[in-house]
């Protein structure tokens, strides 16, 4: 059996090596490394895939969040609502812009922001909600959008882990993750379901004026070269990454299916008296950026060590909730304020999840989780 990887990027590359190598060589031959035609081509392709009217690419997913906040004119001392259980990028961009961060606890089953706790967090200063589609499935967007419309709030979807997931509303309409709110943000970090060979990110926007503003912000605040109408930043998806992403986008549905099949194997073979398998939302497909368990009885960290000793990598996403991160102590929250997020941080563990997992590897992982959990 081959060594098990948490994410097998090399194995995935080898399967598409001729196509990838060709487009990389084309970019080198053309030498348009910034703003080459492949960037616009990829933006059109992923907009078509998601159903978004506009895709604005940028340097990374964190920049996408910052540009979204700037484009919506959310200013110092305005408030945004964010889940307490998320990767730090969701909140650090707001902190850099001196926006006030209001945290809300998450649902213990889906790990996404709990809509039932949203309204009590809204004040006259609230400008936006940032739901995070954690681990690969959408938050309860129908409820979130209803609340946002009621209070005239923007919604910034953090879809960094959910590209390709489909949300199904009660009226039967279907939308891809990142295209439901005011702005959707995603990341093309190499380990993501749609990952490049470096850093990359994008925003999905349906409003023409807002899309133009976001485009300008990402390009030093200019629509016309050397005429800087607004304050912007420098955030670009380079041509090499765009060319690679175009190839991988064509295979994204195939990659998602491979992840879903691996997740189904885990579901069937893990001992559910010892672990809680990922709950699927009835309203969203799950693209399994991560396959994340909750451990029932065993000490999670002991289990992690024992798996490592057996040659099985695992990760904890995330060991600390936002309000207990040292950098965010100034928010004024304390231990106990968000009990679900705190409990998850002590119980969750993510198993190997990628497109190249073999049944032999999956069997080995499940055997050892069942043995120790």
DRENDO-1510 file (C-alpha; in Angstrom, 1 decimal, always signed):
<recs>
REC; n; res; u; v; w
REC; 1; UNK; +0.0; +0.0; +0.0 .
REC; 2; UNK; +1.3; +3.5; -0.9 .
REC; 3; UNK; +1.8; +5.9; +2.0 .
REC; 4; UNK; -1.4; +7.7; +2.9 .
REC; 5; UNK; -1.4; +11.4; +2.3 .
REC; 6; UNK; -3.7; +13.9; +3.9 .
REC; 7; UNK; -3.9; +15.5; +0.5 .
REC; 8; UNK; -2.2; +13.9; -2.5 .
REC; 9; UNK; -1.5; +16.7; -4.9 .
REC; 10; UNK; +1.3; +14.9; -6.8 .
REC; 11; UNK; -0.9; +11.9; -7.5 .
REC; 12; UNK; -3.6; +14.2; -8.9 .
REC; 13; UNK; -1.1; +16.1; -11.0 .
REC; 14; UNK; +0.4; +13.0; -12.5 .
REC; 15; UNK; -3.0; +12.0; -13.9 .
REC; 16; UNK; -3.3; +15.3; -15.8 .
REC; 17; UNK; +0.4; +16.0; -16.3 .
REC; 18; UNK; +0.4; +16.3; -20.1 .
REC; 19; UNK; -2.4; +18.9; -20.1 .
REC; 20; UNK; -1.0; +20.9; -17.2 .
REC; 21; UNK; +2.5; +20.9; -18.6 .
REC; 22; UNK; +1.2; +22.1; -22.0 .
REC; 23; UNK; -0.6; +25.1; -20.6 .
REC; 24; UNK; +2.3; +26.0; -18.4 .
REC; 25; UNK; +4.6; +25.9; -21.4 .
REC; 26; UNK; +2.2; +28.0; -23.4 .
REC; 27; UNK; +2.2; +30.7; -20.7 .
REC; 28; UNK; +6.0; +30.7; -20.6 .
REC; 29; UNK; +6.1; +30.9; -24.4 .
REC; 30; UNK; +3.7; +33.9; -24.4 .
REC; 31; UNK; +5.4; +35.5; -21.4 .
REC; 32; UNK; +2.3; +37.4; -20.3 .
REC; 33; UNK; +2.7; +36.3; -16.7 .
REC; 34; UNK; +0.3; +39.0; -15.3 .
REC; 35; UNK; -3.1; +39.6; -16.9 .
REC; 36; UNK; -2.5; +37.1; -19.7 .
REC; 37; UNK; -5.6; +36.1; -21.7 .
REC; 38; UNK; -5.8; +32.9; -19.6 .
REC; 39; UNK; -7.0; +34.9; -16.6 .
REC; 40; UNK; -10.1; +36.3; -18.4 .
REC; 41; UNK; -10.7; +32.9; -19.9 .
REC; 42; UNK; -10.7; +31.3; -16.5 .
REC; 43; UNK; -13.0; +34.0; -15.0 .
REC; 44; UNK; -15.5; +33.4; -17.8 .
REC; 45; UNK; -15.3; +29.6; -17.4 .
REC; 46; UNK; -15.8; +29.5; -13.6 .
REC; 47; UNK; -18.6; +32.1; -13.9 .
REC; 48; UNK; -20.4; +29.8; -16.3 .
REC; 49; UNK; -19.8; +26.8; -14.0 .
REC; 50; UNK; -21.2; +28.5; -11.0 .
REC; 51; UNK; -23.9; +30.5; -12.7 .
REC; 52; UNK; -22.5; +33.8; -11.4 .
REC; 53; UNK; -22.8; +36.9; -13.6 .
REC; 54; UNK; -19.3; +38.0; -12.8 .
REC; 55; UNK; -16.1; +36.3; -11.5 .
REC; 56; UNK; -13.3; +38.6; -10.3 .
REC; 57; UNK; -10.1; +36.7; -9.7 .
REC; 58; UNK; -7.6; +37.9; -7.1 .
REC; 59; UNK; -4.4; +36.8; -5.4 .
REC; 60; UNK; -5.9; +34.6; -2.6 .
REC; 61; UNK; -9.1; +33.9; -0.7 .
REC; 62; UNK; -8.2; +36.2; +2.1 .
REC; 63; UNK; -7.8; +39.1; -0.3 .
REC; 64; UNK; -11.2; +38.2; -1.7 .
REC; 65; UNK; -12.8; +38.7; +1.7 .
REC; 66; UNK; -11.0; +42.0; +2.2 .
REC; 67; UNK; -12.0; +43.3; -1.2 .
REC; 68; UNK; -15.6; +42.2; -0.6 .
REC; 69; UNK; -15.7; +44.2; +2.7 .
REC; 70; UNK; -14.2; +47.3; +0.9 .
REC; 71; UNK; -16.5; +47.0; -2.1 .
REC; 72; UNK; -19.5; +47.0; +0.3 .
REC; 73; UNK; -18.2; +50.1; +1.9 .
REC; 74; UNK; -18.1; +48.5; +5.4 .
REC; 75; UNK; -16.1; +50.9; +7.5 .
REC; 76; UNK; -14.4; +51.2; +10.8 .
REC; 77; UNK; -16.8; +50.5; +13.7 .
REC; 78; UNK; -19.4; +49.0; +11.5 .
REC; 79; UNK; -20.3; +45.5; +12.6 .
REC; 80; UNK; -20.3; +42.2; +10.8 .
REC; 81; UNK; -21.5; +38.8; +12.1 .
REC; 82; UNK; -19.2; +35.8; +11.8 .
REC; 83; UNK; -19.3; +32.3; +13.1 .
REC; 84; UNK; -17.1; +31.6; +16.1 .
REC; 85; UNK; -15.9; +28.3; +14.6 .
REC; 86; UNK; -13.9; +29.1; +11.4 .
REC; 87; UNK; -10.5; +29.7; +9.9 .
REC; 88; UNK; -9.0; +32.9; +11.0 .
REC; 89; UNK; -9.0; +34.6; +7.6 .
REC; 90; UNK; -12.7; +35.1; +7.9 .
REC; 91; UNK; -12.2; +37.6; +10.7 .
REC; 92; UNK; -8.6; +38.9; +10.3 .
REC; 93; UNK; -9.5; +40.9; +7.2 .
REC; 94; UNK; -12.3; +42.7; +9.1 .
REC; 95; UNK; -9.9; +43.3; +12.0 .
REC; 96; UNK; -7.3; +44.9; +9.6 .
REC; 97; UNK; -10.1; +47.2; +8.4 .
REC; 98; UNK; -11.1; +48.0; +12.0 .
REC; 99; UNK; -14.5; +46.6; +11.5 .
REC; 100; UNK; -16.2; +45.4; +14.7 .
REC; 101; UNK; -16.5; +41.6; +14.8 .
REC; 102; UNK; -19.6; +40.0; +16.3 .
REC; 103; UNK; -19.4; +36.3; +16.8 .
REC; 104; UNK; -22.2; +33.8; +16.7 .
REC; 105; UNK; -22.1; +30.1; +17.7 .
REC; 106; UNK; -22.5; +27.3; +15.2 .
REC; 107; UNK; -24.8; +24.3; +14.6 .
REC; 108; UNK; -23.3; +21.3; +16.4 .
REC; 109; UNK; -24.2; +18.9; +13.5 .
REC; 110; UNK; -23.3; +20.9; +10.3 .
REC; 111; UNK; -20.6; +23.1; +12.0 .
REC; 112; UNK; -22.0; +26.1; +10.1 .
REC; 113; UNK; -23.3; +29.3; +11.6 .
REC; 114; UNK; -26.6; +28.9; +13.5 .
REC; 115; UNK; -29.3; +31.1; +12.0 .
REC; 116; UNK; -31.3; +30.8; +15.2 .
REC; 117; UNK; -28.7; +32.9; +16.9 .
REC; 118; UNK; -28.3; +35.6; +14.2 .
REC; 119; UNK; -31.1; +38.0; +15.0 .
REC; 120; UNK; -30.1; +38.5; +18.6 .
REC; 121; UNK; -26.6; +39.6; +17.4 .
REC; 122; UNK; -27.9; +42.3; +15.0 .
REC; 123; UNK; -27.7; +45.9; +16.0 .
REC; 124; UNK; -28.2; +49.2; +14.3 .
REC; 125; UNK; -24.5; +49.1; +13.3 .
REC; 126; UNK; -24.6; +45.7; +11.7 .
REC; 127; UNK; -23.8; +45.8; +8.0 .
REC; 128; UNK; -23.2; +42.2; +6.9 .
REC; 129; UNK; -23.3; +38.5; +7.7 .
REC; 130; UNK; -20.4; +36.3; +6.7 .
REC; 131; UNK; -21.6; +32.6; +6.7 .
REC; 132; UNK; -18.8; +30.1; +6.2 .
REC; 133; UNK; -19.6; +27.0; +4.2 .
REC; 134; UNK; -17.4; +24.9; +6.4 .
REC; 135; UNK; -15.8; +21.6; +5.2 .
REC; 136; UNK; -17.7; +21.5; +1.9 .
REC; 137; UNK; -21.4; +22.1; +2.4 .
REC; 138; UNK; -23.4; +25.3; +2.4 .
REC; 139; UNK; -24.8; +27.0; +5.5 .
REC; 140; UNK; -28.5; +27.5; +5.9 .
REC; 141; UNK; -28.6; +30.2; +3.2 .
REC; 142; UNK; -32.3; +30.4; +2.9 .
REC; 143; UNK; -32.7; +31.4; +6.5 .
REC; 144; UNK; -29.7; +33.7; +6.4 .
REC; 145; UNK; -30.9; +35.5; +3.3 .
REC; 146; UNK; -34.3; +36.0; +4.9 .
REC; 147; UNK; -32.8; +37.6; +7.9 .
REC; 148; UNK; -30.4; +39.7; +5.8 .
REC; 149; UNK; -33.3; +41.0; +3.7 .
REC; 150; UNK; -35.4; +41.7; +6.9 .
REC; 151; UNK; -32.6; +43.9; +8.3 .
REC; 152; UNK; -31.2; +45.2; +5.0 .
REC; 153; UNK; -27.8; +43.5; +5.5 .
REC; 154; UNK; -25.2; +42.3; +2.9 .
REC; 155; UNK; -24.2; +38.7; +2.9 .
REC; 156; UNK; -20.6; +37.7; +2.1 .
REC; 157; UNK; -20.3; +34.0; +1.5 .
REC; 158; UNK; -17.0; +32.5; +2.6 .
REC; 159; UNK; -17.0; +29.6; +0.1 .
REC; 160; UNK; -13.3; +28.8; +0.3 .
REC; 161; UNK; -14.0; +25.2; +1.2 .
REC; 162; UNK; -17.2; +24.6; -0.8 .
REC; 163; UNK; -16.5; +25.3; -4.5 .
REC; 164; UNK; -18.9; +23.1; -6.5 .
REC; 165; UNK; -21.5; +22.5; -3.7 .
REC; 166; UNK; -25.1; +23.1; -4.7 .
REC; 167; UNK; -27.7; +24.7; -2.4 .
REC; 168; UNK; -31.3; +23.8; -2.9 .
REC; 169; UNK; -34.0; +26.2; -1.7 .
REC; 170; UNK; -37.4; +25.1; -0.5 .
REC; 171; UNK; -38.9; +26.4; -3.8 .
REC; 172; UNK; -36.6; +24.0; -5.7 .
REC; 173; UNK; -34.2; +26.6; -7.1 .
REC; 174; UNK; -30.5; +25.4; -7.1 .
REC; 175; UNK; -27.5; +27.7; -6.7 .
REC; 176; UNK; -23.8; +27.0; -6.4 .
REC; 177; UNK; -22.0; +27.9; -3.3 .
REC; 178; UNK; -20.8; +31.5; -3.4 .
REC; 179; UNK; -23.5; +32.8; -5.8 .
REC; 180; UNK; -26.4; +33.2; -3.3 .
REC; 181; UNK; -25.3; +36.2; -1.2 .
REC; 182; UNK; -24.2; +39.7; -2.2 .
REC; 183; UNK; -20.7; +38.5; -2.8 .
REC; 184; UNK; -19.2; +35.1; -2.7 .
REC; 185; UNK; -15.5; +34.5; -1.9 .
REC; 186; UNK; -13.4; +31.5; -2.6 .
REC; 187; UNK; -9.8; +30.3; -2.4 .
REC; 188; UNK; -7.7; +28.3; -4.9 .
REC; 189; UNK; -5.1; +27.3; -2.3 .
REC; 190; UNK; -3.4; +24.1; -3.6 .
REC; 191; UNK; -5.2; +21.7; -1.2 .
REC; 192; UNK; -8.7; +23.1; -2.0 .
REC; 193; UNK; -11.1; +21.0; -4.2 .
REC; 194; UNK; -10.2; +23.4; -7.0 .
REC; 195; UNK; -6.6; +24.3; -6.2 .
REC; 196; UNK; -3.9; +25.9; -8.2 .
REC; 197; UNK; -0.1; +25.5; -7.9 .
REC; 198; UNK; +0.3; +28.5; -5.7 .
REC; 199; UNK; -2.1; +31.0; -4.3 .
REC; 200; UNK; -5.3; +32.3; -5.9 .
REC; 201; UNK; -8.8; +33.4; -5.1 .
REC; 202; UNK; -11.9; +34.9; -6.6 .
REC; 203; UNK; -15.2; +36.7; -5.9 .
REC; 204; UNK; -18.6; +35.9; -7.5 .
REC; 205; UNK; -20.9; +38.9; -7.9 .
REC; 206; UNK; -24.2; +39.3; -9.8 .
REC; 207; UNK; -24.5; +43.1; -9.5 .
REC; 208; UNK; -22.7; +44.9; -12.3 .
REC; 209; UNK; -21.8; +48.1; -10.4 .
REC; 210; UNK; -20.5; +46.1; -7.4 .
REC; 211; UNK; -18.5; +43.8; -9.7 .
REC; 212; UNK; -16.9; +46.8; -11.3 .
REC; 213; UNK; -16.0; +48.3; -7.9 .
REC; 214; UNK; -14.5; +45.0; -6.7 .
REC; 215; UNK; -12.5; +44.8; -9.9 .
REC; 216; UNK; -11.2; +48.3; -9.4 .
REC; 217; UNK; -10.3; +47.7; -5.8 .
REC; 218; UNK; -8.3; +44.6; -6.7 .
REC; 219; UNK; -6.4; +46.7; -9.3 .
REC; 220; UNK; -5.2; +49.7; -7.3 .
REC; 221; UNK; -8.6; +51.4; -7.5 .
REC; 222; UNK; -8.4; +52.0; -11.2 .
REC; 223; UNK; -10.7; +51.1; -14.1 .
REC; 224; UNK; -8.5; +53.1; -16.5 .
REC; 225; UNK; -4.8; +52.8; -16.2 .
REC; 226; UNK; -3.1; +55.4; -14.0 .
REC; 227; UNK; -6.5; +56.9; -13.1 .
REC; 228; UNK; -7.1; +55.8; -9.5 .
REC; 229; UNK; -10.7; +56.7; -8.6 .
REC; 230; UNK; -10.9; +54.8; -5.3 .
REC; 231; UNK; -8.4; +53.4; -2.8 .
REC; 232; UNK; -7.5; +49.8; -3.8 .
REC; 233; UNK; -5.0; +47.1; -3.3 .
REC; 234; UNK; -2.8; +45.0; -5.6 .
REC; 235; UNK; -4.4; +41.5; -5.8 .
REC; 236; UNK; -4.0; +39.5; -9.0 .
REC; 237; UNK; -4.4; +35.9; -10.0 .
REC; 238; UNK; -1.3; +35.3; -12.2 .
REC; 239; UNK; -1.6; +33.8; -15.6 .
REC; 240; UNK; +0.1; +30.5; -14.8 .
REC; 241; UNK; -2.3; +29.8; -12.0 .
REC; 242; UNK; -5.3; +30.7; -14.2 .
REC; 243; UNK; -4.2; +28.4; -17.0 .
REC; 244; UNK; -3.8; +25.5; -14.5 .
REC; 245; UNK; -7.2; +26.2; -12.9 .
REC; 246; UNK; -8.9; +26.1; -16.3 .
REC; 247; UNK; -7.7; +22.5; -16.8 .
REC; 248; UNK; -8.7; +21.5; -13.3 .
REC; 249; UNK; -12.1; +23.2; -13.5 .
REC; 250; UNK; -13.0; +20.8; -16.3 .
REC; 251; UNK; -12.4; +18.0; -13.9 .
REC; 252; UNK; -14.0; +19.5; -10.8 .
REC; 253; UNK; -17.2; +17.5; -10.9 .
REC; 254; UNK; -15.1; +14.3; -11.3 .
REC; 255; UNK; -13.0; +15.3; -8.3 .
REC; 256; UNK; -16.0; +16.0; -6.2 .
REC; 257; UNK; -17.5; +12.6; -7.1 .
REC; 258; UNK; -14.2; +10.9; -6.0 .
REC; 259; UNK; -14.3; +12.7; -2.7 .
REC; 260; UNK; -18.0; +11.8; -2.2 .
REC; 261; UNK; -17.2; +8.1; -2.8 .
REC; 262; UNK; -14.4; +8.2; -0.3 .
REC; 263; UNK; -16.8; +9.8; +2.2 .
REC; 264; UNK; -19.4; +7.1; +1.6 .
REC; 265; UNK; -16.8; +4.5; +2.3 .
REC; 266; UNK; -15.9; +6.2; +5.6 .
REC; 267; UNK; -19.6; +6.4; +6.4 .
REC; 268; UNK; -20.2; +2.7; +5.9 .
REC; 269; UNK; -17.1; +1.4; +7.7 .
REC; 270; UNK; -16.6; +3.7; +10.6 .
REC; 271; UNK; -17.9; +2.5; +14.0 .
REC; 272; UNK; -20.7; +5.0; +14.7 .
REC; 273; UNK; -20.9; +4.0; +18.3 .
REC; 274; UNK; -17.4; +5.6; +18.7 .
REC; 275; UNK; -17.5; +8.5; +16.2 .
REC; 276; UNK; -20.1; +10.9; +14.8 .
REC; 277; UNK; -19.8; +11.0; +11.0 .
REC; 278; UNK; -20.4; +14.2; +9.1 .
REC; 279; UNK; -24.0; +15.2; +9.0 .
REC; 280; UNK; -25.3; +16.2; +5.5 .
REC; 281; UNK; -27.6; +19.2; +5.3 .
REC; 282; UNK; -30.8; +18.4; +3.5 .
REC; 283; UNK; -30.5; +21.7; +1.6 .
REC; 284; UNK; -26.9; +21.3; +0.3 .
REC; 285; UNK; -24.7; +18.8; -1.5 .
REC; 286; UNK; -21.4; +18.1; +0.3 .
REC; 287; UNK; -18.2; +18.3; -1.7 .
REC; 288; UNK; -16.0; +17.1; +1.2 .
REC; 289; UNK; -13.1; +19.5; +1.3 .
REC; 290; UNK; -12.7; +17.8; +4.7 .
REC; 291; UNK; -14.2; +14.6; +6.1 .
REC; 292; UNK; -14.5; +15.7; +9.8 .
REC; 293; UNK; -15.5; +13.4; +12.6 .
REC; 294; UNK; -16.6; +14.2; +16.2 .
REC; 295; UNK; -15.0; +11.8; +18.6 .
REC; 296; UNK; -17.5; +10.5; +21.2 .
REC; 297; UNK; -15.4; +9.0; +24.1 .
REC; 298; UNK; -11.7; +8.8; +23.3 .
REC; 299; UNK; -9.4; +11.7; +23.8 .
REC; 300; UNK; -9.1; +13.3; +20.3 .
REC; 301; UNK; -5.5; +14.2; +20.7 .
REC; 302; UNK; -4.5; +10.7; +21.8 .
REC; 303; UNK; -6.4; +9.3; +18.8 .
REC; 304; UNK; -4.5; +11.7; +16.5 .
REC; 305; UNK; -1.2; +10.5; +17.9 .
REC; 306; UNK; -2.1; +6.8; +17.6 .
REC; 307; UNK; -3.2; +7.3; +14.0 .
REC; 308; UNK; +0.1; +9.1; +13.2 .
REC; 309; UNK; +2.0; +6.1; +14.8 .
REC; 310; UNK; +0.1; +3.9; +12.3 .
REC; 311; UNK; +1.1; +6.0; +9.3 .
REC; 312; UNK; -2.2; +7.8; +9.1 .
REC; 313; UNK; -2.2; +11.6; +8.9 .
REC; 314; UNK; -5.0; +13.6; +10.3 .
REC; 315; UNK; -5.7; +17.3; +11.1 .
REC; 316; UNK; -7.7; +19.3; +13.6 .
REC; 317; UNK; -9.7; +22.1; +11.9 .
REC; 318; UNK; -9.6; +24.0; +14.3 .
REC; 319; UNK; -8.1; +23.6; +17.7 .
REC; 320; UNK; -9.2; +27.0; +19.0 .
REC; 321; UNK; -12.4; +29.0; +18.3 .
REC; 322; UNK; -12.0; +32.6; +17.2 .
REC; 323; UNK; -12.8; +34.1; +20.6 .
REC; 324; UNK; -10.1; +32.2; +22.3 .
REC; 325; UNK; -7.4; +33.1; +19.8 .
REC; 326; UNK; -4.8; +35.4; +21.5 .
REC; 327; UNK; -4.9; +37.9; +18.6 .
REC; 328; UNK; -8.7; +38.4; +19.2 .
REC; 329; UNK; -8.8; +38.7; +23.0 .
REC; 330; UNK; -9.7; +42.4; +22.4 .
REC; 331; UNK; -13.1; +41.3; +21.2 .
REC; 332; UNK; -14.0; +40.9; +24.9 .
REC; 333; UNK; -15.4; +37.4; +24.7 .
REC; 334; UNK; -14.5; +34.7; +27.3 .
REC; 335; UNK; -14.4; +30.9; +27.5 .
REC; 336; UNK; -18.0; +29.6; +27.7 .
REC; 337; UNK; -19.5; +32.3; +25.5 .
REC; 338; UNK; -19.7; +29.9; +22.5 .
REC; 339; UNK; -20.1; +26.4; +23.9 .
REC; 340; UNK; -20.7; +24.6; +20.7 .
REC; 341; UNK; -17.6; +26.1; +19.0 .
REC; 342; UNK; -15.5; +25.3; +22.1 .
REC; 343; UNK; -16.8; +21.7; +22.2 .
REC; 344; UNK; -16.1; +21.1; +18.5 .
REC; 345; UNK; -12.5; +22.4; +18.9 .
REC; 346; UNK; -11.9; +19.6; +21.4 .
REC; 347; UNK; -13.8; +16.8; +19.5 .
REC; 348; UNK; -13.2; +17.2; +15.8 .
REC; 349; UNK; -10.6; +15.4; +13.7 .
REC; 350; UNK; -10.4; +15.3; +9.9 .
REC; 351; UNK; -9.3; +12.2; +8.1 .
REC; 352; UNK; -7.4; +11.9; +4.8 .
REC; 353; UNK; -9.6; +13.2; +2.0 .
REC; 354; UNK; -8.6; +13.7; -1.6 .
REC; 355; UNK; -9.2; +12.5; -5.1 .
REC; 356; UNK; -6.6; +9.7; -5.1 .
REC; 357; UNK; -7.6; +7.6; -2.1 .
REC; 358; UNK; -7.7; +3.9; -2.8 .
REC; 359; UNK; -10.1; +1.4; -1.2 .
REC; 360; UNK; -7.1; -0.3; +0.4 .
REC; 361; UNK; -6.1; +3.0; +2.0 .
REC; 362; UNK; -9.6; +3.8; +3.1 .
REC; 363; UNK; -9.9; +0.4; +4.7 .
REC; 364; UNK; -6.7; +0.9; +6.6 .
REC; 365; UNK; -7.8; +4.3; +7.9 .
REC; 366; UNK; -11.2; +3.1; +9.1 .
REC; 367; UNK; -9.7; +0.0; +10.7 .
REC; 368; UNK; -7.4; +2.1; +12.8 .
REC; 369; UNK; -10.0; +4.7; +13.7 .
REC; 370; UNK; -12.3; +2.0; +14.9 .
REC; 371; UNK; -9.5; +0.3; +16.8 .
REC; 372; UNK; -8.6; +3.4; +18.8 .
REC; 373; UNK; -11.7; +5.6; +19.0 .
</recs>
